[in-house]
Amino acid sequence: MSALIRRLISNDVFANVVLVIIIIVGYLAATNMIREFFPEFTVETIFVEMIYPGADPEEIEEGINRKIEEAVDNLEGIKRYTTVSSENAGRAIIEVREDYDVSEVYDRVRNAVDSISSFPIDAEKPILSQLTLRNEVLYLALWGGQDERTMKEWAERIKDELQQFPSLSQVSVFGTRDYEIGIEVSEDRLREYGFTFAQVAQAVRRGSLNMSAGVIRTKDEEIRLRTVGRKYTGADFAKIVLLAKPNGDVITLDRVADIRDGFTEDPIEATFNGQPSVMLGVFKTPEEDAIAISEAVHAFIEKRQQTLPSGVNLSIWTDRSYLIRERIDLLSANGMQGLILVFLMLWLFLDLRLAIWVSMGIPISLAGAMGIMWAMGGTLNMISLFGMIMVLGIIVDDAIVVGEAIYVHRKNGDPPLTAAVNGVMEVGMPVIGAVTTTIVAFIPLMFVGGIMGKFIAILPVVVIAALTISMVESLFTLPAH
């Protein structure tokens, strides 16, 4: 063992190459890893929703949820299911076992629900979906004294402009009602013109259709025929012809119905700074960087504010990337403070060269941990950064112990190489034991199941990687230097 350690320590080229590789890989990892608030993970949950207009919770429970429960009760791969009955709708929340493929269980659930033939006649078709988690970055408020339609149109325009940025793709508009064209048919007018409600409804359906009319083939080309008749505004619906008389008199929809081109009657209202507003949410995909998204949106707002109508403002009211920046700054500040304190203490009481190389253990260990995270597909997030901050006070301990042992042997008159070998042989096993026990303490966190296990999965990886790199650096590269 002594001969092997002497051979490794005496090869200072090997120590320098390892050191340079760790620093380069760490730099590439720090500059290329995705920065996000929380790590991305999937949740094995399937939702079954069914709308039953006008039904109370008891009817939902009896007519929908109990039948869904009976259908999925014995399906393979289901861990737990819960149903919720509320007015007008029922919902089933189905959790999938961790060792099963979600898509396969999803197909089983869909087939089981589709086979139910005793749902209420007035109930709509069941909707199946898988739970998707979106990592929000920031929220915007478009606010001012304009009417609701103008604000919504501007919000949609801003959404389209934001989605053109290469650094972001997920933007949604909320806090406003959906568009709706309401056709209110008067019973008196129906009698006056001799129509029934079914005739009017059929005319509206026929008058707002896009239909394919086939293909005309020639020698050189194919021409596809298509009639475009779908209506998108209240004015277009008003022109739908209900009846054309032989004398040329045409009865259109607006003569028998009041047409309202506006919004749904949902009680949705958002305010910002006491004024009406429309909200926009900016989210990220697993491949997008939260801080890059935030910087792009801030730059966009500065330019876009100058072109908005008078009295309309675009403001950021939540930006979660600030928390990531603060955690990165905290890691940098703590790391720098620790490095300075270690350097000063060792310089004052031991040796300048020893102080420099022992202090280098902090950035080298962090760089190695980032490189391993990058190789495993990890990201810089609140959990991984917490792990690095937590391990900051540990990663330099083994280097200090080894450095002091070598320093004592040098003081006793041993040549540099002999002092390095004897110092490592003296404290090597205790250092390995101390680091290994800490690593073993974090290994169980890698086997935590459920959502919490996925949430903290990166934490033990960061800590174990940093401690391993620190141990290797203190036992081989530090003595060589």
TORTI-820362 format. One record per residue (C-alpha): x, y, z. Coordinates in steps of 0.02 Angstrom, whole numbers. Layout:
<r xx="X" yy="Y" zz="Z"/>
...
This chain:
<r xx="0" yy="0" zz="0"/>
<r xx="142" yy="118" zz="44"/>
<r xx="226" yy="86" zz="-124"/>
<r xx="64" yy="121" zz="-218"/>
<r xx="34" yy="283" zz="-124"/>
<r xx="216" yy="335" zz="-153"/>
<r xx="198" yy="302" zz="-339"/>
<r xx="37" yy="403" zz="-352"/>
<r xx="101" yy="548" zz="-247"/>
<r xx="267" yy="558" zz="-339"/>
<r xx="177" yy="576" zz="-507"/>
<r xx="139" yy="760" zz="-498"/>
<r xx="90" yy="763" zz="-683"/>
<r xx="-53" yy="644" zz="-645"/>
<r xx="-109" yy="753" zz="-499"/>
<r xx="-107" yy="909" zz="-606"/>
<r xx="-200" yy="826" zz="-751"/>
<r xx="-336" yy="764" zz="-632"/>
<r xx="-349" yy="936" zz="-554"/>
<r xx="-365" yy="1024" zz="-722"/>
<r xx="-495" yy="899" zz="-785"/>
<r xx="-603" yy="921" zz="-629"/>
<r xx="-595" yy="1111" zz="-642"/>
<r xx="-636" yy="1112" zz="-829"/>
<r xx="-780" yy="989" zz="-811"/>
<r xx="-847" yy="1087" zz="-662"/>
<r xx="-841" yy="1250" zz="-760"/>
<r xx="-931" yy="1172" zz="-909"/>
<r xx="-1061" yy="1098" zz="-793"/>
<r xx="-1091" yy="1262" zz="-702"/>
<r xx="-1113" yy="1358" zz="-865"/>
<r xx="-1218" yy="1228" zz="-955"/>
<r xx="-1330" yy="1151" zz="-822"/>
<r xx="-1513" yy="1202" zz="-821"/>
<r xx="-1558" yy="1321" zz="-680"/>
<r xx="-1732" yy="1297" zz="-609"/>
<r xx="-1829" yy="1317" zz="-448"/>
<r xx="-1866" yy="1135" zz="-409"/>
<r xx="-1805" yy="977" zz="-498"/>
<r xx="-1918" yy="908" zz="-633"/>
<r xx="-2004" yy="743" zz="-593"/>
<r xx="-2158" yy="648" zz="-646"/>
<r xx="-2306" yy="600" zz="-538"/>
<r xx="-2390" yy="434" zz="-575"/>
<r xx="-2569" yy="495" zz="-559"/>
<r xx="-2717" yy="474" zz="-677"/>
<r xx="-2872" yy="585" zz="-672"/>
<r xx="-3046" yy="536" zz="-730"/>
<r xx="-3166" yy="684" zz="-741"/>
<r xx="-3348" yy="680" zz="-793"/>
<r xx="-3468" yy="826" zz="-811"/>
<r xx="-3651" yy="802" zz="-764"/>
<r xx="-3739" yy="972" zz="-782"/>
<r xx="-3867" yy="1011" zz="-649"/>
<r xx="-3826" yy="863" zz="-537"/>
<r xx="-3796" yy="880" zz="-350"/>
<r xx="-3655" yy="787" zz="-259"/>
<r xx="-3768" yy="642" zz="-210"/>
<r xx="-3818" yy="612" zz="-391"/>
<r xx="-3635" yy="624" zz="-443"/>
<r xx="-3586" yy="496" zz="-310"/>
<r xx="-3724" yy="375" zz="-357"/>
<r xx="-3725" yy="393" zz="-546"/>
<r xx="-3540" yy="419" zz="-585"/>
<r xx="-3410" yy="397" zz="-449"/>
<r xx="-3469" yy="230" zz="-379"/>
<r xx="-3472" yy="156" zz="-554"/>
<r xx="-3296" yy="218" zz="-588"/>
<r xx="-3239" yy="144" zz="-421"/>
<r xx="-3314" yy="-25" zz="-465"/>
<r xx="-3233" yy="-22" zz="-638"/>
<r xx="-3055" yy="16" zz="-579"/>
<r xx="-3060" yy="-75" zz="-412"/>
<r xx="-2969" yy="-233" zz="-466"/>
<r xx="-2859" yy="-164" zz="-605"/>
<r xx="-2676" yy="-214" zz="-598"/>
<r xx="-2551" yy="-77" zz="-560"/>
<r xx="-2664" yy="38" zz="-457"/>
<r xx="-2597" yy="87" zz="-287"/>
<r xx="-2742" yy="192" zz="-225"/>
<r xx="-2893" yy="284" zz="-293"/>
<r xx="-2999" yy="426" zz="-225"/>
<r xx="-3160" yy="499" zz="-292"/>
<r xx="-3228" yy="674" zz="-264"/>
<r xx="-3411" yy="718" zz="-288"/>
<r xx="-3460" yy="899" zz="-315"/>
<r xx="-3597" yy="995" zz="-402"/>
<r xx="-3603" yy="962" zz="-590"/>
<r xx="-3447" yy="853" zz="-593"/>
<r xx="-3363" yy="698" zz="-525"/>
<r xx="-3178" yy="660" zz="-518"/>
<r xx="-3073" yy="505" zz="-485"/>
<r xx="-2890" yy="521" zz="-434"/>
<r xx="-2795" yy="360" zz="-468"/>
<r xx="-2617" yy="332" zz="-406"/>
<r xx="-2509" yy="208" zz="-501"/>
<r xx="-2387" yy="90" zz="-417"/>
<r xx="-2205" yy="142" zz="-436"/>
<r xx="-2152" yy="-20" zz="-521"/>
<r xx="-2285" yy="-6" zz="-659"/>
<r xx="-2282" yy="88" zz="-822"/>
<r xx="-2404" yy="234" zz="-811"/>
<r xx="-2454" yy="223" zz="-995"/>
<r xx="-2504" yy="40" zz="-977"/>
<r xx="-2609" yy="74" zz="-822"/>
<r xx="-2684" yy="226" zz="-910"/>
<r xx="-2743" yy="113" zz="-1053"/>
<r xx="-2819" yy="-10" zz="-929"/>
<r xx="-2913" yy="130" zz="-839"/>
<r xx="-2975" yy="204" zz="-1003"/>
<r xx="-3040" yy="36" zz="-1064"/>
<r xx="-3125" yy="3" zz="-897"/>
<r xx="-3211" yy="174" zz="-893"/>
<r xx="-3261" yy="165" zz="-1077"/>
<r xx="-3345" yy="-3" zz="-1044"/>
<r xx="-3467" yy="76" zz="-919"/>
<r xx="-3634" yy="88" zz="-1007"/>
<r xx="-3744" yy="144" zz="-862"/>
<r xx="-3688" yy="324" zz="-842"/>
<r xx="-3831" yy="451" zz="-836"/>
<r xx="-3895" yy="499" zz="-1009"/>
<r xx="-3864" yy="685" zz="-982"/>
<r xx="-3685" yy="661" zz="-922"/>
<r xx="-3545" yy="707" zz="-1040"/>
<r xx="-3409" yy="586" zz="-1094"/>
<r xx="-3275" yy="547" zz="-964"/>
<r xx="-3110" yy="637" zz="-986"/>
<r xx="-2950" yy="545" zz="-939"/>
<r xx="-2785" yy="636" zz="-912"/>
<r xx="-2616" yy="613" zz="-829"/>
<r xx="-2553" yy="736" zz="-700"/>
<r xx="-2422" yy="853" zz="-772"/>
<r xx="-2321" yy="971" zz="-663"/>
<r xx="-2272" yy="1138" zz="-736"/>
<r xx="-2123" yy="1230" zz="-665"/>
<r xx="-2176" yy="1412" zz="-656"/>
<r xx="-2046" yy="1548" zz="-677"/>
<r xx="-2138" yy="1714" zz="-664"/>
<r xx="-2309" yy="1795" zz="-676"/>
<r xx="-2353" yy="1956" zz="-766"/>
<r xx="-2498" yy="2075" zz="-743"/>
<r xx="-2566" yy="2178" zz="-887"/>
<r xx="-2667" yy="2312" zz="-800"/>
<r xx="-2749" yy="2477" zz="-835"/>
<r xx="-2912" yy="2567" zz="-868"/>
<r xx="-2959" yy="2482" zz="-1033"/>
<r xx="-3111" yy="2370" zz="-1059"/>
<r xx="-3101" yy="2182" zz="-1038"/>
<r xx="-3096" yy="2140" zz="-1223"/>
<r xx="-2953" yy="2261" zz="-1258"/>
<r xx="-2853" yy="2196" zz="-1111"/>
<r xx="-2878" yy="2015" zz="-1162"/>
<r xx="-2829" yy="2050" zz="-1342"/>
<r xx="-2670" yy="2137" zz="-1285"/>
<r xx="-2631" yy="1992" zz="-1168"/>
<r xx="-2650" yy="1867" zz="-1309"/>
<r xx="-2538" yy="1974" zz="-1419"/>
<r xx="-2405" yy="1983" zz="-1283"/>
<r xx="-2418" yy="1795" zz="-1258"/>
<r xx="-2382" yy="1765" zz="-1442"/>
<r xx="-2234" yy="1884" zz="-1439"/>
<r xx="-2159" yy="1800" zz="-1285"/>
<r xx="-2174" yy="1628" zz="-1361"/>
<r xx="-2067" yy="1684" zz="-1507"/>
<r xx="-1915" yy="1696" zz="-1391"/>
<r xx="-1800" yy="1545" zz="-1411"/>
<r xx="-1772" yy="1535" zz="-1223"/>
<r xx="-1956" yy="1507" zz="-1177"/>
<r xx="-2108" yy="1421" zz="-1249"/>
<r xx="-2240" yy="1404" zz="-1112"/>
<r xx="-2351" yy="1556" zz="-1082"/>
<r xx="-2533" yy="1554" zz="-1027"/>
<r xx="-2664" yy="1690" zz="-1002"/>
<r xx="-2781" yy="1683" zz="-852"/>
<r xx="-2882" yy="1796" zz="-739"/>
<r xx="-3006" yy="1835" zz="-876"/>
<r xx="-3163" yy="1757" zz="-946"/>
<r xx="-3166" yy="1652" zz="-1103"/>
<r xx="-3245" yy="1718" zz="-1263"/>
<r xx="-3424" yy="1664" zz="-1293"/>
<r xx="-3555" yy="1700" zz="-1425"/>
<r xx="-3727" yy="1689" zz="-1346"/>
<r xx="-3882" yy="1663" zz="-1453"/>
<r xx="-4041" yy="1697" zz="-1353"/>
<r xx="-4196" yy="1646" zz="-1448"/>
<r xx="-4359" yy="1735" zz="-1407"/>
<r xx="-4514" yy="1627" zz="-1393"/>
<r xx="-4625" yy="1768" zz="-1456"/>
<r xx="-4518" yy="1791" zz="-1612"/>
<r xx="-4520" yy="1604" zz="-1645"/>
<r xx="-4710" yy="1609" zz="-1646"/>
<r xx="-4711" yy="1765" zz="-1753"/>
<r xx="-4605" yy="1687" zz="-1890"/>
<r xx="-4670" yy="1510" zz="-1869"/>
<r xx="-4507" yy="1428" zz="-1817"/>
<r xx="-4468" yy="1300" zz="-1684"/>
<r xx="-4315" yy="1305" zz="-1573"/>
<r xx="-4250" yy="1144" zz="-1653"/>
<r xx="-4261" yy="1223" zz="-1826"/>
<r xx="-4159" yy="1373" zz="-1769"/>
<r xx="-4029" yy="1262" zz="-1686"/>
<r xx="-4014" yy="1157" zz="-1844"/>
<r xx="-3993" yy="1312" zz="-1951"/>
<r xx="-3855" yy="1376" zz="-1838"/>
<r xx="-3765" yy="1209" zz="-1848"/>
<r xx="-3780" yy="1203" zz="-2038"/>
<r xx="-3728" yy="1384" zz="-2056"/>
<r xx="-3563" yy="1367" zz="-1962"/>
<r xx="-3471" yy="1223" zz="-2043"/>
<r xx="-3312" yy="1191" zz="-2140"/>
<r xx="-3341" yy="1043" zz="-2257"/>
<r xx="-3233" yy="947" zz="-2377"/>
<r xx="-3306" yy="927" zz="-2553"/>
<r xx="-3184" yy="801" zz="-2623"/>
<r xx="-3040" yy="810" zz="-2747"/>
<r xx="-3029" yy="858" zz="-2931"/>
<r xx="-2889" yy="763" zz="-3016"/>
<r xx="-2810" yy="819" zz="-3179"/>
<r xx="-2658" yy="760" zz="-3273"/>
<r xx="-2542" yy="876" zz="-3183"/>
<r xx="-2618" yy="910" zz="-3014"/>
<r xx="-2747" yy="877" zz="-2881"/>
<r xx="-2867" yy="1014" zz="-2826"/>
<r xx="-2949" yy="991" zz="-2658"/>
<r xx="-3121" yy="1068" zz="-2639"/>
<r xx="-3176" yy="1137" zz="-2472"/>
<r xx="-3317" yy="1249" zz="-2416"/>
<r xx="-3271" yy="1370" zz="-2278"/>
<r xx="-3423" yy="1426" zz="-2180"/>
<r xx="-3375" yy="1423" zz="-1997"/>
<r xx="-3425" yy="1581" zz="-1905"/>
<r xx="-3313" yy="1664" zz="-1777"/>
<r xx="-3403" yy="1825" zz="-1731"/>
<r xx="-3577" yy="1876" zz="-1678"/>
<r xx="-3597" yy="1979" zz="-1837"/>
<r xx="-3564" yy="1824" zz="-1942"/>
<r xx="-3693" yy="1722" zz="-1847"/>
<r xx="-3820" yy="1862" zz="-1868"/>
<r xx="-3814" yy="1837" zz="-2058"/>
<r xx="-3860" yy="1652" zz="-2052"/>
<r xx="-4015" yy="1626" zz="-2159"/>
<r xx="-4158" yy="1537" zz="-2075"/>
<r xx="-4282" yy="1551" zz="-2218"/>
<r xx="-4277" yy="1623" zz="-2395"/>
<r xx="-4452" yy="1656" zz="-2465"/>
<r xx="-4494" yy="1651" zz="-2651"/>
<r xx="-4533" yy="1837" zz="-2650"/>
<r xx="-4353" yy="1874" zz="-2601"/>
<r xx="-4383" yy="1904" zz="-2417"/>
<r xx="-4242" yy="1828" zz="-2313"/>
<r xx="-4260" yy="1793" zz="-2127"/>
<r xx="-4092" yy="1793" zz="-2041"/>
<r xx="-4046" yy="1736" zz="-1867"/>
<r xx="-4037" yy="1911" zz="-1794"/>
<r xx="-4223" yy="1936" zz="-1828"/>
<r xx="-4275" yy="1796" zz="-1710"/>
<r xx="-4132" yy="1797" zz="-1584"/>
<r xx="-4026" yy="1917" zz="-1483"/>
<r xx="-3843" yy="1883" zz="-1521"/>
<r xx="-3716" yy="1930" zz="-1390"/>
<r xx="-3533" yy="1926" zz="-1440"/>
<r xx="-3444" yy="1938" zz="-1273"/>
<r xx="-3382" yy="1830" zz="-1131"/>
<r xx="-3445" yy="1688" zz="-1025"/>
<r xx="-3544" yy="1727" zz="-868"/>
<r xx="-3412" yy="1651" zz="-753"/>
<r xx="-3376" yy="1766" zz="-604"/>
<r xx="-3192" yy="1790" zz="-647"/>
<r xx="-3111" yy="1957" zz="-609"/>
<r xx="-2929" yy="2003" zz="-579"/>
<r xx="-2860" yy="2167" zz="-516"/>
<r xx="-2684" yy="2234" zz="-497"/>
<r xx="-2648" yy="2395" zz="-403"/>
<r xx="-2836" yy="2416" zz="-388"/>
<r xx="-2866" yy="2415" zz="-576"/>
<r xx="-2935" yy="2281" zz="-693"/>
<r xx="-2800" yy="2165" zz="-757"/>
<r xx="-2761" yy="2008" zz="-856"/>
<r xx="-2628" yy="1889" zz="-791"/>
<r xx="-2496" yy="1795" zz="-890"/>
<r xx="-2399" yy="1648" zz="-823"/>
<r xx="-2229" yy="1601" zz="-894"/>
<r xx="-2177" yy="1420" zz="-867"/>
<r xx="-2027" yy="1316" zz="-919"/>
<r xx="-1998" yy="1147" zz="-997"/>
<r xx="-1862" yy="1029" zz="-931"/>
<r xx="-1744" yy="1093" zz="-1067"/>
<r xx="-1766" yy="1278" zz="-1029"/>
<r xx="-1669" yy="1385" zz="-904"/>
<r xx="-1769" yy="1485" zz="-777"/>
<r xx="-1643" yy="1627" zz="-760"/>
<r xx="-1626" yy="1643" zz="-949"/>
<r xx="-1815" yy="1653" zz="-963"/>
<r xx="-1823" yy="1787" zz="-828"/>
<r xx="-1690" yy="1892" zz="-911"/>
<r xx="-1778" yy="1881" zz="-1080"/>
<r xx="-1946" yy="1930" zz="-1005"/>
<r xx="-1873" yy="2078" zz="-909"/>
<r xx="-1790" yy="2143" zz="-1068"/>
<r xx="-1953" yy="2119" zz="-1165"/>
<r xx="-2056" yy="2216" zz="-1037"/>
<r xx="-1938" yy="2365" zz="-1043"/>
<r xx="-1962" yy="2379" zz="-1231"/>
<r xx="-2146" yy="2329" zz="-1240"/>
<r xx="-2203" yy="2453" zz="-1107"/>
<r xx="-2160" yy="2596" zz="-1224"/>
<r xx="-2281" yy="2534" zz="-1358"/>
<r xx="-2432" yy="2492" zz="-1248"/>
<r xx="-2587" yy="2603" zz="-1256"/>
<r xx="-2597" yy="2749" zz="-1137"/>
<r xx="-2646" yy="2693" zz="-962"/>
<r xx="-2601" yy="2509" zz="-992"/>
<r xx="-2453" yy="2438" zz="-895"/>
<r xx="-2359" yy="2274" zz="-897"/>
<r xx="-2282" yy="2225" zz="-730"/>
<r xx="-2200" yy="2072" zz="-652"/>
<r xx="-2280" yy="2023" zz="-487"/>
<r xx="-2193" yy="1857" zz="-455"/>
<r xx="-2020" yy="1801" zz="-513"/>
<r xx="-1960" yy="1637" zz="-440"/>
<r xx="-1792" yy="1649" zz="-528"/>
<r xx="-1741" yy="1775" zz="-394"/>
<r xx="-1743" yy="1634" zz="-267"/>
<r xx="-1626" yy="1531" zz="-376"/>
<r xx="-1509" yy="1680" zz="-396"/>
<r xx="-1510" yy="1708" zz="-209"/>
<r xx="-1469" yy="1525" zz="-174"/>
<r xx="-1326" yy="1529" zz="-302"/>
<r xx="-1261" yy="1691" zz="-225"/>
<r xx="-1273" yy="1612" zz="-51"/>
<r xx="-1171" yy="1462" zz="-110"/>
<r xx="-1041" yy="1575" zz="-189"/>
<r xx="-1030" yy="1689" zz="-36"/>
<r xx="-1019" yy="1544" zz="88"/>
<r xx="-891" yy="1455" zz="-18"/>
<r xx="-783" yy="1610" zz="-33"/>
<r xx="-795" yy="1648" zz="153"/>
<r xx="-750" yy="1469" zz="197"/>
<r xx="-603" yy="1471" zz="76"/>
<r xx="-536" yy="1635" zz="149"/>
<r xx="-555" yy="1575" zz="330"/>
<r xx="-468" yy="1410" zz="296"/>
<r xx="-329" yy="1498" zz="202"/>
<r xx="-299" yy="1627" zz="338"/>
<r xx="-301" yy="1501" zz="481"/>
<r xx="-180" yy="1381" zz="396"/>
<r xx="-68" yy="1522" zz="338"/>
<r xx="-57" yy="1597" zz="513"/>
<r xx="-25" yy="1434" zz="605"/>
<r xx="54" yy="1318" zz="475"/>
<r xx="121" yy="1361" zz="302"/>
<r xx="74" yy="1471" zz="153"/>
<r xx="90" yy="1335" zz="21"/>
<r xx="-8" yy="1214" zz="129"/>
<r xx="-143" yy="1345" zz="155"/>
<r xx="-161" yy="1375" zz="-32"/>
<r xx="-179" yy="1192" zz="-80"/>
<r xx="-292" yy="1144" zz="65"/>
<r xx="-407" yy="1291" zz="24"/>
<r xx="-415" yy="1230" zz="-156"/>
<r xx="-511" yy="1080" zz="-91"/>
<r xx="-671" yy="1183" zz="-82"/>
<r xx="-684" yy="1237" zz="-265"/>
<r xx="-615" yy="1070" zz="-327"/>
<r xx="-745" yy="970" zz="-229"/>
<r xx="-888" yy="1081" zz="-287"/>
<r xx="-826" yy="1075" zz="-467"/>
<r xx="-817" yy="885" zz="-461"/>
<r xx="-991" yy="873" zz="-385"/>
<r xx="-1062" yy="986" zz="-522"/>
<r xx="-976" yy="881" zz="-655"/>
<r xx="-1054" yy="721" zz="-587"/>
<r xx="-1225" yy="805" zz="-574"/>
<r xx="-1210" yy="865" zz="-754"/>
<r xx="-1164" yy="690" zz="-815"/>
<r xx="-1316" yy="618" zz="-725"/>
<r xx="-1434" yy="747" zz="-801"/>
<r xx="-1454" yy="849" zz="-643"/>
<r xx="-1493" yy="1034" zz="-632"/>
<r xx="-1450" yy="1181" zz="-522"/>
<r xx="-1605" yy="1199" zz="-416"/>
<r xx="-1654" yy="1239" zz="-237"/>
<r xx="-1623" yy="1059" zz="-180"/>
<r xx="-1454" yy="1030" zz="-264"/>
<r xx="-1391" yy="1201" zz="-211"/>
<r xx="-1447" yy="1166" zz="-32"/>
<r xx="-1346" yy="1006" zz="-38"/>
<r xx="-1190" yy="1099" zz="-92"/>
<r xx="-1213" yy="1232" zz="42"/>
<r xx="-1238" yy="1096" zz="173"/>
<r xx="-1080" yy="1003" zz="124"/>
<r xx="-970" yy="1159" zz="118"/>
<r xx="-916" yy="1140" zz="298"/>
<r xx="-869" yy="957" zz="275"/>
<r xx="-773" yy="945" zz="112"/>
<r xx="-618" yy="1035" zz="175"/>
<r xx="-601" yy="938" zz="339"/>
<r xx="-509" yy="789" zz="264"/>
<r xx="-388" yy="902" zz="170"/>
<r xx="-347" yy="995" zz="331"/>
<r xx="-314" yy="832" zz="424"/>
<r xx="-201" yy="764" zz="286"/>
<r xx="-113" yy="931" zz="264"/>
<r xx="-75" yy="946" zz="450"/>
<r xx="-7" yy="768" zz="457"/>
<r xx="111" yy="802" zz="311"/>
<r xx="163" yy="968" zz="391"/>
<r xx="210" yy="879" zz="554"/>
<r xx="320" yy="754" zz="462"/>
<r xx="405" yy="895" zz="368"/>
<r xx="439" yy="983" zz="533"/>
<r xx="517" yy="822" zz="597"/>
<r xx="643" yy="828" zz="455"/>
<r xx="569" yy="705" zz="328"/>
<r xx="602" yy="744" zz="143"/>
<r xx="448" yy="811" zz="49"/>
<r xx="399" yy="647" zz="-36"/>
<r xx="430" yy="543" zz="121"/>
<r xx="331" yy="668" zz="227"/>
<r xx="185" yy="661" zz="103"/>
<r xx="182" yy="471" zz="101"/>
<r xx="200" yy="453" zz="290"/>
<r xx="66" yy="586" zz="320"/>
<r xx="-58" yy="497" zz="207"/>
<r xx="-18" yy="326" zz="282"/>
<r xx="-42" yy="397" zz="457"/>
<r xx="-214" yy="478" zz="434"/>
<r xx="-275" yy="399" zz="271"/>
<r xx="-385" yy="265" zz="349"/>
<r xx="-464" yy="381" zz="479"/>
<r xx="-502" yy="506" zz="340"/>
<r xx="-578" yy="369" zz="231"/>
<r xx="-680" yy="307" zz="380"/>
<r xx="-743" yy="481" zz="424"/>
<r xx="-795" yy="521" zz="245"/>
<r xx="-871" yy="349" zz="217"/>
<r xx="-981" yy="360" zz="372"/>
<r xx="-1049" yy="526" zz="311"/>
<r xx="-1082" yy="453" zz="139"/>
<r xx="-1170" yy="302" zz="216"/>
<r xx="-1282" yy="420" zz="314"/>
<r xx="-1345" yy="497" zz="152"/>
<r xx="-1365" yy="336" zz="51"/>
<r xx="-1539" yy="294" zz="122"/>
<r xx="-1606" yy="456" zz="50"/>
<r xx="-1578" yy="381" zz="-123"/>
<r xx="-1708" yy="247" zz="-87"/>
<r xx="-1850" yy="356" zz="-21"/>
<r xx="-2007" yy="317" zz="-121"/>
<r xx="-2155" yy="420" zz="-176"/>
<r xx="-2161" yy="603" zz="-223"/>
<r xx="-2045" yy="653" zz="-82"/>
<r xx="-1914" yy="530" zz="-142"/>
<r xx="-1917" yy="604" zz="-316"/>
<r xx="-1913" yy="779" zz="-245"/>
<r xx="-1753" yy="752" zz="-142"/>
<r xx="-1670" yy="624" zz="-257"/>
<r xx="-1534" yy="747" zz="-310"/>
<r xx="-1485" yy="792" zz="-130"/>
<r xx="-1388" yy="631" zz="-84"/>
<r xx="-1309" yy="629" zz="-257"/>
<r xx="-1236" yy="804" zz="-231"/>
<r xx="-1173" yy="768" zz="-55"/>
<r xx="-1097" yy="598" zz="-97"/>
<r xx="-1014" yy="666" zz="-255"/>
<r xx="-937" yy="814" zz="-163"/>
<r xx="-874" yy="706" zz="-20"/>
<r xx="-800" yy="577" zz="-139"/>
<r xx="-708" yy="707" zz="-242"/>
<r xx="-647" yy="789" zz="-81"/>
<r xx="-579" yy="625" zz="-16"/>
<r xx="-489" yy="583" zz="-178"/>
<r xx="-416" yy="758" zz="-188"/>
<r xx="-353" yy="756" zz="-8"/>
<r xx="-272" yy="584" zz="-21"/>
<r xx="-189" yy="597" zz="-191"/>
<r xx="-180" yy="770" zz="-272"/>
<r xx="-151" yy="871" zz="-112"/>
<r xx="-1" yy="766" zz="-53"/>
<r xx="74" yy="775" zz="-229"/>
<r xx="67" yy="964" zz="-225"/>
